[in-house]
């Protein structure tokens, strides 16, 4: 008889509480392995997004002469507007692209009954959070340097990060399980992350979307998170309470559905691998 795995929210969050040290080891190994052997090591966690930011800022502010729906006094401010959207999208993109091969790459752990396999998506979330907070710190420092202070609305960021993390966790669980049975998902995930990049207001304001396509942005929770994060960081505006409540509910549901799918399908992992 095959083992029955709990699908309750308590089991999902309990994995972190019970195996926090193991989670830390997995996340630290992933981050260290990514930069091991490079000349500047962890410096790439800062340099890589800054290089991308420089390219995107040049393309959209100089070549395409993109204009924003709020006052953007100089190119540095334009770069911050773009970068605030990039770190939110990058958070989801990392979870989406890393998760499909997560179980496959750790196939040696699948048949170990005592190993908490449902902890693996949490490790992806932890690594993505590391890069997210590095990027967020860069924006906070830049805002402080350019304005001489930080907006009070910055305290609302944790209210936005929690649903962001839950939504990404649900995606990680779903993609990790599906990637075992559908190996093409690892390739498809990169394309989906690119689609998400241009379907979200990262390089353009939401108001620039034609009216008959505005629904694409309105139903996109990543777009809502980008706009709310920009508001709290750059525009000194508080997130809309209704929007935040909706994001919390929707992300909690997505997280649980992803976990449910992972737990219900993991009994077949060993057979496939």
FILUM-620902 format. One record per residue (C-alpha): x, y, z; chain; residue number from 1; residue in one letter. Coordinates in nm, 3 decimals. Example, Ala and Ser with C-alpha at 12.3 -4.5 7.8 and 13.67 -1.06 7.14 Angstrom:
2
<<1.230, -0.450, 0.780>, 'A', 1, 'a'>
<<1.367, -0.106, 0.714>, 'A', 2, 's'>
This chain:
273
<<0.000, 0.000, 0.000>, 'A', 1, 'x'>
<<0.133, 0.339, -0.097>, 'A', 2, 'x'>
<<0.176, 0.612, 0.161>, 'A', 3, 'x'>
<<-0.093, 0.873, 0.203>, 'A', 4, 'x'>
<<0.037, 1.228, 0.220>, 'A', 5, 'x'>
<<-0.147, 1.502, 0.405>, 'A', 6, 'x'>
<<-0.286, 1.784, 0.192>, 'A', 7, 'x'>
<<-0.383, 2.018, 0.476>, 'A', 8, 'x'>
<<-0.241, 2.373, 0.499>, 'A', 9, 'x'>
<<-0.090, 2.269, 0.832>, 'A', 10, 'x'>
<<0.120, 2.006, 0.653>, 'A', 11, 'x'>
<<0.232, 2.261, 0.394>, 'A', 12, 'x'>
<<0.354, 2.516, 0.648>, 'A', 13, 'x'>
<<0.457, 2.250, 0.897>, 'A', 14, 'x'>
<<0.731, 2.140, 0.657>, 'A', 15, 'x'>
<<0.911, 2.468, 0.723>, 'A', 16, 'x'>
<<0.857, 2.460, 1.099>, 'A', 17, 'x'>
<<0.977, 2.101, 1.134>, 'A', 18, 'x'>
<<1.266, 2.111, 0.889>, 'A', 19, 'x'>
<<1.390, 2.470, 0.900>, 'A', 20, 'x'>
<<1.756, 2.368, 0.925>, 'A', 21, 'x'>
<<1.722, 2.137, 0.625>, 'A', 22, 'x'>
<<1.553, 2.412, 0.427>, 'A', 23, 'x'>
<<1.837, 2.649, 0.514>, 'A', 24, 'x'>
<<2.093, 2.393, 0.394>, 'A', 25, 'x'>
<<1.915, 2.340, 0.062>, 'A', 26, 'x'>
<<1.874, 2.713, -0.002>, 'A', 27, 'x'>
<<2.232, 2.795, 0.097>, 'A', 28, 'x'>
<<2.368, 2.516, -0.123>, 'A', 29, 'x'>
<<2.166, 2.641, -0.420>, 'A', 30, 'x'>
<<2.276, 3.002, -0.382>, 'A', 31, 'x'>
<<2.641, 2.910, -0.318>, 'A', 32, 'x'>
<<2.646, 2.665, -0.609>, 'A', 33, 'x'>
<<2.510, 2.924, -0.846>, 'A', 34, 'x'>
<<2.798, 3.167, -0.786>, 'A', 35, 'x'>
<<3.077, 2.925, -0.694>, 'A', 36, 'x'>
<<3.385, 2.963, -0.909>, 'A', 37, 'x'>
<<3.295, 3.306, -1.050>, 'A', 38, 'x'>
<<3.533, 3.598, -1.008>, 'A', 39, 'x'>
<<3.300, 3.820, -0.808>, 'A', 40, 'x'>
<<3.091, 3.548, -0.645>, 'A', 41, 'x'>
<<2.776, 3.681, -0.479>, 'A', 42, 'x'>
<<2.841, 4.012, -0.647>, 'A', 43, 'x'>
<<2.661, 3.872, -0.951>, 'A', 44, 'x'>
<<2.339, 3.878, -0.746>, 'A', 45, 'x'>
<<2.370, 4.257, -0.766>, 'A', 46, 'x'>
<<2.557, 4.307, -1.092>, 'A', 47, 'x'>
<<2.343, 4.084, -1.314>, 'A', 48, 'x'>
<<2.011, 4.265, -1.251>, 'A', 49, 'x'>
<<2.186, 4.602, -1.277>, 'A', 50, 'x'>
<<2.325, 4.510, -1.620>, 'A', 51, 'x'>
<<1.980, 4.399, -1.735>, 'A', 52, 'x'>
<<1.835, 4.720, -1.593>, 'A', 53, 'x'>
<<2.085, 4.931, -1.788>, 'A', 54, 'x'>
<<1.993, 4.755, -2.114>, 'A', 55, 'x'>
<<1.617, 4.775, -2.059>, 'A', 56, 'x'>
<<1.635, 5.139, -1.949>, 'A', 57, 'x'>
<<1.828, 5.232, -2.263>, 'A', 58, 'x'>
<<1.594, 5.042, -2.493>, 'A', 59, 'x'>
<<1.267, 5.167, -2.346>, 'A', 60, 'x'>
<<1.362, 5.521, -2.244>, 'A', 61, 'x'>
<<1.603, 5.611, -2.526>, 'A', 62, 'x'>
<<1.519, 5.393, -2.825>, 'A', 63, 'x'>
<<1.142, 5.362, -2.780>, 'A', 64, 'x'>
<<1.110, 5.685, -2.577>, 'A', 65, 'x'>
<<0.857, 5.523, -2.347>, 'A', 66, 'x'>
<<0.659, 5.768, -2.131>, 'A', 67, 'x'>
<<0.505, 5.691, -1.793>, 'A', 68, 'x'>
<<0.164, 5.792, -1.661>, 'A', 69, 'x'>
<<0.326, 5.954, -1.356>, 'A', 70, 'x'>
<<0.597, 6.221, -1.343>, 'A', 71, 'x'>
<<0.939, 6.068, -1.409>, 'A', 72, 'x'>
<<1.185, 6.359, -1.389>, 'A', 73, 'x'>
<<1.501, 6.185, -1.514>, 'A', 74, 'x'>
<<1.639, 5.861, -1.652>, 'A', 75, 'x'>
<<1.745, 5.742, -1.306>, 'A', 76, 'x'>
<<1.385, 5.767, -1.185>, 'A', 77, 'x'>
<<1.271, 5.584, -1.497>, 'A', 78, 'x'>
<<1.521, 5.308, -1.417>, 'A', 79, 'x'>
<<1.380, 5.273, -1.065>, 'A', 80, 'x'>
<<1.026, 5.244, -1.200>, 'A', 81, 'x'>
<<1.135, 4.964, -1.433>, 'A', 82, 'x'>
<<1.351, 4.792, -1.173>, 'A', 83, 'x'>
<<1.069, 4.782, -0.918>, 'A', 84, 'x'>
<<0.869, 4.585, -1.172>, 'A', 85, 'x'>
<<1.165, 4.366, -1.266>, 'A', 86, 'x'>
<<1.228, 4.240, -0.913>, 'A', 87, 'x'>
<<0.865, 4.133, -0.872>, 'A', 88, 'x'>
<<0.857, 3.959, -1.209>, 'A', 89, 'x'>
<<1.202, 3.807, -1.150>, 'A', 90, 'x'>
<<1.077, 3.653, -0.827>, 'A', 91, 'x'>
<<0.802, 3.465, -1.011>, 'A', 92, 'x'>
<<1.019, 3.387, -1.313>, 'A', 93, 'x'>
<<1.281, 3.218, -1.095>, 'A', 94, 'x'>
<<1.020, 3.002, -0.924>, 'A', 95, 'x'>
<<0.859, 2.913, -1.257>, 'A', 96, 'x'>
<<1.180, 2.819, -1.439>, 'A', 97, 'x'>
<<1.350, 2.637, -1.152>, 'A', 98, 'x'>
<<1.055, 2.427, -1.033>, 'A', 99, 'x'>
<<0.989, 2.192, -1.331>, 'A', 100, 'x'>
<<1.324, 2.014, -1.284>, 'A', 101, 'x'>
<<1.323, 2.031, -0.906>, 'A', 102, 'x'>
<<1.211, 1.675, -0.830>, 'A', 103, 'x'>
<<1.389, 1.530, -1.133>, 'A', 104, 'x'>
<<1.720, 1.681, -1.023>, 'A', 105, 'x'>
<<1.670, 1.535, -0.674>, 'A', 106, 'x'>
<<1.552, 1.192, -0.783>, 'A', 107, 'x'>
<<1.781, 1.030, -0.527>, 'A', 108, 'x'>
<<1.555, 1.173, -0.255>, 'A', 109, 'x'>
<<1.226, 1.052, -0.400>, 'A', 110, 'x'>
<<1.247, 0.696, -0.269>, 'A', 111, 'x'>
<<1.359, 0.803, 0.076>, 'A', 112, 'x'>
<<1.034, 0.776, 0.268>, 'A', 113, 'x'>
<<1.169, 0.976, 0.561>, 'A', 114, 'x'>
<<1.271, 1.273, 0.345>, 'A', 115, 'x'>
<<1.014, 1.559, 0.338>, 'A', 116, 'x'>
<<0.991, 1.589, -0.039>, 'A', 117, 'x'>
<<0.732, 1.866, -0.008>, 'A', 118, 'x'>
<<1.008, 2.087, 0.136>, 'A', 119, 'x'>
<<1.180, 2.120, -0.203>, 'A', 120, 'x'>
<<0.946, 2.391, -0.345>, 'A', 121, 'x'>
<<1.010, 2.589, -0.027>, 'A', 122, 'x'>
<<1.381, 2.587, -0.111>, 'A', 123, 'x'>
<<1.305, 2.738, -0.452>, 'A', 124, 'x'>
<<1.098, 3.005, -0.280>, 'A', 125, 'x'>
<<1.381, 3.076, -0.035>, 'A', 126, 'x'>
<<1.639, 3.123, -0.311>, 'A', 127, 'x'>
<<1.403, 3.344, -0.515>, 'A', 128, 'x'>
<<1.337, 3.547, -0.199>, 'A', 129, 'x'>
<<1.711, 3.599, -0.154>, 'A', 130, 'x'>
<<1.742, 3.755, -0.499>, 'A', 131, 'x'>
<<1.419, 3.950, -0.449>, 'A', 132, 'x'>
<<1.538, 4.112, -0.127>, 'A', 133, 'x'>
<<1.876, 4.194, -0.280>, 'A', 134, 'x'>
<<1.694, 4.378, -0.558>, 'A', 135, 'x'>
<<1.455, 4.540, -0.314>, 'A', 136, 'x'>
<<1.748, 4.663, -0.104>, 'A', 137, 'x'>
<<1.901, 4.825, -0.412>, 'A', 138, 'x'>
<<1.577, 5.013, -0.482>, 'A', 139, 'x'>
<<1.542, 5.123, -0.119>, 'A', 140, 'x'>
<<1.900, 5.255, -0.114>, 'A', 141, 'x'>
<<1.848, 5.434, -0.445>, 'A', 142, 'x'>
<<1.526, 5.595, -0.324>, 'A', 143, 'x'>
<<1.698, 5.709, -0.005>, 'A', 144, 'x'>
<<1.993, 5.856, -0.196>, 'A', 145, 'x'>
<<1.782, 6.035, -0.458>, 'A', 146, 'x'>
<<1.511, 6.168, -0.227>, 'A', 147, 'x'>
<<1.689, 6.201, 0.105>, 'A', 148, 'x'>
<<1.447, 5.970, 0.285>, 'A', 149, 'x'>
<<1.209, 5.677, 0.260>, 'A', 150, 'x'>
<<0.830, 5.697, 0.222>, 'A', 151, 'x'>
<<0.614, 5.584, 0.514>, 'A', 152, 'x'>
<<0.428, 5.358, 0.270>, 'A', 153, 'x'>
<<0.732, 5.129, 0.258>, 'A', 154, 'x'>
<<0.598, 4.955, 0.569>, 'A', 155, 'x'>
<<0.321, 4.811, 0.350>, 'A', 156, 'x'>
<<0.568, 4.597, 0.152>, 'A', 157, 'x'>
<<0.537, 4.292, 0.384>, 'A', 158, 'x'>
<<0.161, 4.295, 0.316>, 'A', 159, 'x'>
<<0.245, 4.258, -0.052>, 'A', 160, 'x'>
<<0.530, 4.011, -0.017>, 'A', 161, 'x'>
<<0.321, 3.748, 0.167>, 'A', 162, 'x'>
<<0.066, 3.697, -0.114>, 'A', 163, 'x'>
<<0.351, 3.720, -0.363>, 'A', 164, 'x'>
<<0.533, 3.439, -0.183>, 'A', 165, 'x'>
<<0.220, 3.224, -0.151>, 'A', 166, 'x'>
<<0.137, 3.264, -0.520>, 'A', 167, 'x'>
<<0.493, 3.172, -0.619>, 'A', 168, 'x'>
<<0.487, 2.875, -0.380>, 'A', 169, 'x'>
<<0.170, 2.741, -0.539>, 'A', 170, 'x'>
<<0.329, 2.772, -0.882>, 'A', 171, 'x'>
<<0.645, 2.598, -0.756>, 'A', 172, 'x'>
<<0.446, 2.306, -0.614>, 'A', 173, 'x'>
<<0.237, 2.264, -0.928>, 'A', 174, 'x'>
<<0.532, 2.294, -1.170>, 'A', 175, 'x'>
<<0.754, 2.064, -0.960>, 'A', 176, 'x'>
<<0.495, 1.787, -0.971>, 'A', 177, 'x'>
<<0.397, 1.837, -1.335>, 'A', 178, 'x'>
<<0.762, 1.851, -1.440>, 'A', 179, 'x'>
<<0.808, 1.490, -1.331>, 'A', 180, 'x'>
<<0.547, 1.368, -1.579>, 'A', 181, 'x'>
<<0.593, 1.633, -1.848>, 'A', 182, 'x'>
<<0.964, 1.693, -1.904>, 'A', 183, 'x'>
<<0.891, 1.952, -2.173>, 'A', 184, 'x'>
<<0.762, 2.183, -1.900>, 'A', 185, 'x'>
<<1.119, 2.278, -1.815>, 'A', 186, 'x'>
<<1.153, 2.430, -2.163>, 'A', 187, 'x'>
<<0.801, 2.570, -2.169>, 'A', 188, 'x'>
<<0.847, 2.745, -1.833>, 'A', 189, 'x'>
<<1.110, 2.978, -1.980>, 'A', 190, 'x'>
<<0.865, 3.082, -2.249>, 'A', 191, 'x'>
<<0.587, 3.130, -1.993>, 'A', 192, 'x'>
<<0.814, 3.351, -1.783>, 'A', 193, 'x'>
<<0.884, 3.564, -2.091>, 'A', 194, 'x'>
<<0.512, 3.589, -2.165>, 'A', 195, 'x'>
<<0.452, 3.694, -1.806>, 'A', 196, 'x'>
<<0.720, 3.962, -1.843>, 'A', 197, 'x'>
<<0.541, 4.133, -2.131>, 'A', 198, 'x'>
<<0.189, 4.061, -2.001>, 'A', 199, 'x'>
<<0.274, 4.253, -1.684>, 'A', 200, 'x'>
<<0.337, 4.629, -1.659>, 'A', 201, 'x'>
<<0.713, 4.599, -1.610>, 'A', 202, 'x'>
<<0.832, 4.815, -1.901>, 'A', 203, 'x'>
<<0.512, 5.011, -1.952>, 'A', 204, 'x'>
<<0.240, 5.164, -1.733>, 'A', 205, 'x'>
<<-0.084, 4.970, -1.703>, 'A', 206, 'x'>
<<-0.266, 5.271, -1.848>, 'A', 207, 'x'>
<<-0.078, 5.223, -2.177>, 'A', 208, 'x'>
<<-0.261, 4.897, -2.246>, 'A', 209, 'x'>
<<-0.547, 4.945, -2.499>, 'A', 210, 'x'>
<<-0.891, 4.937, -2.339>, 'A', 211, 'x'>
<<-0.997, 4.616, -2.513>, 'A', 212, 'x'>
<<-0.686, 4.438, -2.377>, 'A', 213, 'x'>
<<-0.697, 4.592, -2.029>, 'A', 214, 'x'>
<<-0.859, 4.278, -1.890>, 'A', 215, 'x'>
<<-0.528, 4.092, -1.939>, 'A', 216, 'x'>
<<-0.365, 4.320, -1.683>, 'A', 217, 'x'>
<<-0.669, 4.327, -1.455>, 'A', 218, 'x'>
<<-0.681, 3.948, -1.414>, 'A', 219, 'x'>
<<-0.303, 3.921, -1.374>, 'A', 220, 'x'>
<<-0.214, 3.910, -1.003>, 'A', 221, 'x'>
<<0.152, 3.978, -1.084>, 'A', 222, 'x'>
<<0.046, 4.306, -1.245>, 'A', 223, 'x'>
<<-0.142, 4.406, -0.929>, 'A', 224, 'x'>
<<0.162, 4.322, -0.717>, 'A', 225, 'x'>
<<0.393, 4.523, -0.943>, 'A', 226, 'x'>
<<0.169, 4.827, -0.935>, 'A', 227, 'x'>
<<0.121, 4.809, -0.558>, 'A', 228, 'x'>
<<0.495, 4.762, -0.498>, 'A', 229, 'x'>
<<0.578, 5.061, -0.716>, 'A', 230, 'x'>
<<0.322, 5.268, -0.532>, 'A', 231, 'x'>
<<0.462, 5.182, -0.189>, 'A', 232, 'x'>
<<0.826, 5.227, -0.295>, 'A', 233, 'x'>
<<0.818, 5.519, -0.535>, 'A', 234, 'x'>
<<0.484, 5.698, -0.535>, 'A', 235, 'x'>
<<0.408, 5.713, -0.160>, 'A', 236, 'x'>
<<0.069, 5.554, -0.214>, 'A', 237, 'x'>
<<-0.084, 5.290, 0.013>, 'A', 238, 'x'>
<<-0.205, 4.965, -0.144>, 'A', 239, 'x'>
<<-0.579, 4.941, -0.193>, 'A', 240, 'x'>
<<-0.722, 4.737, 0.096>, 'A', 241, 'x'>
<<-0.966, 4.551, -0.130>, 'A', 242, 'x'>
<<-0.691, 4.462, -0.375>, 'A', 243, 'x'>
<<-0.461, 4.338, -0.098>, 'A', 244, 'x'>
<<-0.739, 4.129, 0.058>, 'A', 245, 'x'>
<<-0.816, 3.976, -0.281>, 'A', 246, 'x'>
<<-0.448, 3.899, -0.340>, 'A', 247, 'x'>
<<-0.419, 3.728, -0.001>, 'A', 248, 'x'>
<<-0.724, 3.510, -0.063>, 'A', 249, 'x'>
<<-0.632, 3.421, -0.421>, 'A', 250, 'x'>
<<-0.267, 3.348, -0.340>, 'A', 251, 'x'>
<<-0.357, 3.132, -0.040>, 'A', 252, 'x'>
<<-0.591, 2.930, -0.263>, 'A', 253, 'x'>
<<-0.326, 2.893, -0.534>, 'A', 254, 'x'>
<<-0.067, 2.784, -0.277>, 'A', 255, 'x'>
<<-0.298, 2.519, -0.135>, 'A', 256, 'x'>
<<-0.408, 2.394, -0.478>, 'A', 257, 'x'>
<<-0.045, 2.361, -0.586>, 'A', 258, 'x'>
<<0.037, 2.174, -0.265>, 'A', 259, 'x'>
<<-0.270, 1.952, -0.308>, 'A', 260, 'x'>
<<-0.160, 1.860, -0.661>, 'A', 261, 'x'>
<<0.196, 1.790, -0.547>, 'A', 262, 'x'>
<<0.087, 1.565, -0.260>, 'A', 263, 'x'>
<<-0.166, 1.375, -0.467>, 'A', 264, 'x'>
<<0.077, 1.307, -0.752>, 'A', 265, 'x'>
<<0.398, 1.243, -0.556>, 'A', 266, 'x'>
<<0.306, 0.877, -0.502>, 'A', 267, 'x'>
<<0.384, 0.820, -0.870>, 'A', 268, 'x'>
<<0.717, 1.006, -0.875>, 'A', 269, 'x'>
<<0.925, 0.696, -0.802>, 'A', 270, 'x'>
<<0.755, 0.500, -1.083>, 'A', 271, 'x'>
<<0.831, 0.769, -1.340>, 'A', 272, 'x'>
<<1.183, 0.847, -1.225>, 'A', 273, 'x'>
